[in-house]
């Protein structure tokens, strides 16, 4: 069967719903995933976010799963961590979330699990190859389908370990009309909180703003409401609520690595020596702060599936990404859940006498660029990064190579570096820079971009 190869990404399957994810393609994905799980009785949990294409994709996907002999358990509509919670609490062989995550409303896709583990990387490519080879055996008898509403059980999991020193926190929640708003409000109110809701009604058209809190433009309404009401903090979710964004009382964005600083201090204070993972785009000040407070910092690859696997390997209690994926194995299950991360942040706000901005004021001041994206063909992007790495290694620079090239331009441990890495999800190179001051940051950016330009010319990228 001919399927668009571009939809099979590193961490999930994703494309334009009405163009790439036809009923035939989606049914084949269900058949292939069911066959991958093996023979015998197999149970697969399926949930979907609020996108308009969700019902159609659900019908096609579950049709394929059932034709492969799987029994489907329909969890209904909710955020991605609601599906993850089901995978941890209900005995099942697999789980699939139908979601376009933080992408535009006309896109959709599938995040998959085998048991409690992420289904990603080579497993997704093997699924693609199976579909292309038409290795999609039908079961002698189709599987069944049943419904299971676990929303109250999920809310109970969210609030079970949360302890608030006070409940009169003044805060705004912008759910971006995504799938996380209703359950987040329910959990918060169950704890005695009184959130100020902004775009918390589910609407798969996302009529108010794009559901991605890593883009400052998408936070403008939240910033305005926080300033207007005098709120202590503002919280934001992406479309499927596995990413958390936040702004402080002044409306300043608290990026993912700074949120991780706040969480790491709490976790390490309670459990000295705890391992905490960040990814290669995070500030050096994060890793230094974890070590300063008695934790074990680990720099790892970008990607929620890769992070979760590494957390298990290192027995880490906490992890996070610049994108706002935050993973708590401390008092929770270890998956990325913006609803739970929001409650943990409110726990900190309730306990501390100082504001979030004041809590972070002791971090060294550095200048960082946003995540910069440079187009580069998939066929050469990894070769380009390899050539940049070799250039700086030959020049005697220290280069961290676990995910692209993170090049040090200062003394060991000094927050002075540049990053060039190939995106796992598109024909793009991702760059980021950090330095003690703006002049140095601009200097290393210009140097790295100059090297990159020369290398790309060699490879036709």
C-alpha positions in Angstrom: 0.0 0.0 0.0 1.2 3.5 -0.8 1.3 5.7 2.2 2.9 9.2 2.6 6.3 8.4 4.3 6.4 11.9 5.7 3.7 11.1 8.3 5.9 8.5 10.1 7.9 10.7 12.4 10.4 9.9 15.2 7.9 10.1 18.0 4.5 9.7 16.4 2.5 9.6 13.2 1.3 13.1 12.1 -0.1 14.8 9.0 -2.8 16.9 7.5 -5.9 15.0 8.3 -7.9 15.3 5.1 -4.9 15.0 2.8 -2.5 12.5 4.5 -4.7 10.5 6.9 -7.3 9.0 4.6 -9.6 6.3 5.9 -7.6 3.6 4.0 -4.2 4.8 5.4 -5.6 5.1 9.0 -7.2 1.7 8.8 -3.9 0.2 7.6 -2.2 1.9 10.6 -4.7 0.2 12.9 -4.2 -3.2 11.2 -0.4 -2.9 11.3 -0.3 -1.8 14.9 -2.6 -4.7 15.9 -0.4 -7.2 14.0 2.7 -5.7 15.7 1.2 -6.5 19.1 1.2 -10.2 18.2 -1.5 -12.9 18.2 -4.0 -13.9 20.8 -6.3 -11.7 22.8 -5.0 -8.1 22.7 -6.6 -5.0 24.3 -5.9 -1.5 22.9 -7.0 1.7 24.6 -7.9 4.6 22.3 -8.6 8.2 23.1 -8.8 11.4 21.0 -8.5 15.1 21.4 -11.2 17.6 20.4 -10.1 18.1 16.7 -12.9 18.0 14.2 -11.2 15.1 12.3 -11.0 13.0 15.5 -14.3 11.0 15.1 -13.5 10.0 11.5 -9.9 8.9 12.4 -11.2 7.0 15.4 -13.7 5.0 13.2 -11.0 4.2 10.7 -8.3 3.4 13.2 -10.4 1.2 15.4 -11.8 -0.5 12.4 -8.3 -1.6 11.5 -7.5 -2.6 15.1 -10.6 -4.7 15.3 -9.9 -6.4 11.9 -6.5 -7.3 13.3 -8.3 -9.1 16.2 -7.8 -6.4 18.9 -10.4 -5.5 21.4 -10.7 -1.8 21.5 -11.5 0.2 24.6 -12.8 3.7 23.8 -11.8 6.1 26.5 -13.5 9.0 24.7 -12.3 12.6 24.3 -9.6 14.1 26.5 -6.0 15.2 26.7 -3.1 12.9 25.9 -2.1 12.4 29.5 -5.6 11.0 30.1 -4.7 8.2 27.7 -1.3 7.7 29.3 -3.0 7.4 32.7 -5.3 4.7 31.3 -2.2 2.8 30.0 -0.8 2.8 33.5 -4.0 2.0 35.4 -5.7 -0.4 33.0 -4.2 -3.7 31.9 -3.8 -3.3 28.1 -1.4 -4.4 25.4 -1.3 -1.1 23.7 -2.7 2.4 23.6 -3.2 5.0 20.9 -3.9 8.7 21.3 -5.5 10.4 18.3 -4.1 14.0 18.4 -2.4 16.7 16.5 -0.8 17.9 19.7 0.3 21.6 19.3 -0.1 21.6 15.5 -2.8 23.5 13.6 -6.4 22.3 13.8 -6.4 20.7 10.3 -3.6 18.3 11.3 -3.9 15.2 13.4 -2.0 12.0 14.2 -1.3 9.2 16.5 0.8 8.8 19.7 1.2 5.1 20.4 2.3 2.9 23.3 3.1 -0.8 23.6 2.1 -1.6 27.2 3.4 1.3 29.2 6.3 2.1 26.9 6.4 4.6 24.1 6.2 3.2 20.6 8.6 5.4 18.6 11.7 5.5 16.4 12.5 2.2 14.7 9.2 0.8 15.8 7.3 3.4 13.9 9.5 2.9 10.8 8.9 -0.9 11.1 5.2 -0.2 11.2 5.5 1.9 8.0 7.5 -0.9 6.3 4.8 -3.5 7.3 2.1 -1.3 5.8 4.0 -0.8 2.5 4.7 -4.5 2.3 0.9 -5.2 2.8 1.8 -7.4 5.8 -1.5 -6.7 7.4 -3.1 -10.1 8.3 -6.8 -10.2 9.1 -7.9 -12.0 12.2 -10.3 -15.0 11.9 -12.8 -13.0 14.0 -12.8 -9.3 14.5 -12.2 -7.9 17.9 -14.9 -6.1 20.0 -15.3 -2.5 21.1 -16.4 -1.1 24.5 -16.4 2.2 26.2 -14.7 3.2 29.4 -15.0 6.7 30.9 -12.0 7.1 33.2 -12.2 10.9 33.5 -13.0 10.9 37.2 -10.3 8.3 37.9 -7.8 10.5 36.1 -8.8 13.6 38.0 -8.4 11.5 41.2 -4.9 10.6 40.1 -4.0 14.2 39.4 -5.0 15.5 42.8 -4.1 12.5 45.0 -0.7 13.8 46.1 -1.1 17.5 45.8 -0.8 19.4 49.1 -1.6 23.1 48.9 -0.4 25.5 51.7 -3.2 27.8 50.7 -6.0 27.8 48.1 -6.5 31.5 47.5 -4.0 31.6 44.7 -5.0 34.1 42.0 -4.1 32.6 38.7 -5.3 32.3 35.1 -5.5 29.1 33.0 -5.4 29.4 29.2 -6.2 26.0 27.8 -6.2 27.2 24.2 -9.6 25.6 23.5 -7.7 22.3 23.6 -8.6 19.0 25.2 -7.1 19.7 28.7 -9.3 22.6 29.9 -12.4 20.9 31.3 -10.5 18.3 33.3 -7.9 20.8 34.5 -10.7 23.0 35.9 -12.3 20.1 37.5 -9.1 19.0 39.2 -8.3 22.5 40.4 -11.7 23.1 41.8 -11.6 19.8 43.6 -8.5 21.1 45.4 -10.4 24.2 46.5 -8.8 26.5 43.9 -10.6 29.2 42.0 -9.0 29.4 38.5 -9.7 32.2 36.1 -10.5 30.3 32.9 -9.4 31.5 29.5 -10.4 29.5 26.4 -11.0 26.4 28.5 -13.9 25.2 26.4 -12.9 22.5 23.9 -13.1 23.7 20.3 -11.1 21.8 17.7 -11.0 24.8 15.4 -8.9 26.7 18.0 -10.7 30.0 17.3 -8.8 32.2 19.8 -5.1 31.4 19.2 -2.9 28.6 18.0 -2.5 26.0 20.8 1.2 26.1 21.3 2.5 27.9 24.5 6.1 27.9 23.3 5.3 30.7 20.9 5.1 34.1 22.6 2.3 35.4 20.3 0.1 32.6 21.5 0.5 33.8 25.1 -0.6 37.4 24.5 -4.1 36.9 25.8 -2.8 35.2 28.9 -0.3 37.9 29.6 -3.0 40.6 29.2 -5.4 38.7 31.6 -2.6 38.2 34.2 -1.7 41.9 34.1 -5.3 43.0 34.1 -6.4 40.9 37.1 -3.2 41.1 39.1 -2.8 37.3 39.0 0.2 35.6 40.7 0.8 33.4 37.7 -0.6 32.4 34.3 -0.7 28.8 33.0 -1.1 27.6 29.4 -1.6 24.2 27.7 -1.0 23.0 24.2 -3.8 21.3 22.2 -3.5 17.9 23.9 -2.2 19.2 27.2 1.1 17.4 27.5 3.0 20.7 27.4 2.8 23.4 30.0 3.5 27.1 29.4 3.6 29.8 32.2 4.0 33.5 32.7 4.9 35.3 36.0 2.9 38.1 37.6 4.6 40.7 35.4 3.7 38.7 32.3 7.2 37.4 31.6 7.3 34.0 30.0 8.8 31.3 32.2 10.4 28.9 29.7 10.6 25.2 30.1 14.2 25.1 31.5 13.2 27.7 34.2 10.1 25.7 35.2 12.4 22.7 35.5 14.7 24.8 37.9 11.7 25.4 40.1 10.6 21.8 40.1 14.1 20.4 40.5 14.8 22.4 43.6 11.6 21.0 45.2 12.3 17.4 44.2 16.0 17.5 45.2 15.3 19.1 48.5 13.0 16.2 49.4 15.2 13.5 47.8 18.9 14.6 47.8 20.9 13.1 45.0 17.9 12.7 42.7 18.6 12.5 39.0 17.0 15.2 36.9 17.1 15.2 33.1 17.1 18.2 30.8 17.6 18.3 27.0 20.3 19.8 24.9 18.5 23.1 24.3 18.2 23.8 28.0 20.3 26.6 29.6 23.5 25.6 31.3 22.2 27.4 34.4 19.7 24.6 34.8 22.3 21.9 35.1 24.5 24.0 37.3 21.5 24.8 39.6 20.6 21.1 39.9 24.1 20.2 40.9 24.3 23.2 43.3 21.2 22.0 45.2 22.5 18.4 45.5 20.9 16.7 42.5 22.4 14.7 39.6 22.0 16.6 36.3 21.8 14.7 33.1 21.8 16.3 29.6 19.8 14.2 27.2 18.3 14.1 23.7 15.2 16.1 22.7 11.9 14.2 22.4 9.3 13.1 24.8 9.7 9.4 24.0 13.5 9.5 24.3 13.2 11.4 27.6 10.8 8.8 29.1 13.0 5.9 28.1 16.1 7.6 29.6 14.3 8.4 32.8 13.6 4.7 33.4 17.2 3.9 32.6 18.5 6.5 35.1 15.7 6.1 37.6 15.3 9.9 37.3 12.5 11.5 39.3 12.1 14.5 37.1 12.7 15.6 33.5 11.8 18.4 31.2 12.2 20.1 27.8 12.2 23.6 26.5 8.9 22.8 24.8 7.2 22.5 28.1 7.0 18.7 28.3 7.5 18.0 32.0 7.8 14.5 33.4 7.3 13.7 37.1 8.2 10.3 38.4 8.3 11.9 41.8 4.8 11.3 43.3 3.5 10.5 39.8 3.8 8.1 36.9 6.7 9.5 34.9 4.9 10.7 31.8 4.4 14.2 30.5 1.2 15.8 31.8 0.6 19.5 31.7 -2.4 19.2 34.1 -0.2 17.6 36.8 2.7 19.9 36.2 0.4 22.9 36.6 -0.8 21.6 40.0 2.8 21.0 41.1 3.6 24.6 40.1 0.6 25.9 42.0 1.9 23.9 45.0 5.1 25.9 44.8 3.3 29.2 44.5 1.0 28.3 47.4 4.0 27.5 49.7 6.4 30.2 48.9 6.2 33.7 50.3 8.2 35.0 47.3 6.8 35.3 43.7 8.0 33.0 41.0 10.1 35.8 39.5 11.8 36.3 42.9 12.4 32.6 43.2 14.3 32.5 40.0 16.1 35.8 40.6 19.2 34.0 42.0 20.0 32.3 38.7 22.9 33.8 36.9 21.8 36.2 34.2 22.5 35.0 30.7 21.4 36.0 27.3 19.7 33.2 25.2 18.2 33.1 21.8 14.9 31.5 21.1 14.9 28.2 19.3 16.0 29.1 15.8 14.9 27.0 12.8 16.8 26.7 9.5 15.4 24.8 6.6 17.6 21.9 5.5 16.6 18.8 3.4 16.1 15.6 5.3 18.5 13.8 3.0 21.5 16.0 4.2 20.6 17.5 7.6 22.4 14.8 9.7 25.5 15.1 7.4 25.5 18.8 7.9 25.4 18.5 11.7 28.2 15.9 11.5 30.4 18.2 9.5 29.8 21.1 11.9 30.7 18.8 14.8 34.0 17.7 13.0 34.8 21.3 12.3 34.7 22.4 15.9 36.3 19.2 17.2 39.2 19.9 14.9 39.4 23.4 16.2 39.8 22.0 19.8 36.3 23.0 21.0 34.5 20.8 23.5 31.4 19.4 21.6 28.6 17.5 23.3 27.3 15.1 20.6 24.4 13.2 22.2 21.9 15.1 20.1 23.5 17.2 17.4 26.4 19.5 18.3 26.4 21.6 21.5 29.6 23.5 21.2 31.3 25.1 24.2 32.7 28.6 23.8 33.7 29.2 27.4 35.4 27.6 30.4 34.1 24.2 31.5 30.5 24.7 32.9 30.3 28.3 31.8 27.0 29.2 30.2 28.5 30.0 26.8 27.5 27.6 24.0 25.9 27.1 20.6 23.7 24.3 19.4 23.1 22.8 16.0 20.9 19.8 15.8 18.8 18.1 13.1 15.1 18.0 13.9 13.6 14.5 14.1 10.3 15.7 12.8 11.0 17.7 9.7 13.6 19.1 7.2 14.9 21.6 9.7 18.1 22.4 11.7 17.5 23.7 15.2 19.9 26.3 16.6 20.1 27.9 20.0 22.8 30.1 21.7 23.6 31.2 25.3 26.2 33.5 26.7 26.9 35.7 29.7 26.0 38.9 27.7 24.4 40.0 24.5 27.6 40.8 22.7 29.1 37.4 23.3 25.8 35.7 22.4 25.8 37.5 19.1 29.4 36.8 18.5 29.1 33.0 18.8 25.8 33.0 16.9 27.5 34.8 13.9 30.4 32.4 14.0 28.3 29.2 14.1 25.9 30.5 11.5 28.9 31.3 9.3 30.3 27.8 9.6 26.9 26.3 9.1 26.4 28.3 5.9 29.7 27.1 4.5 28.9 23.5 5.4 25.4 23.6 3.9 26.8 24.9 0.7 29.0 21.9 0.5 26.1 19.5 0.9 23.6 21.5 -1.1 21.5 22.1 2.0 
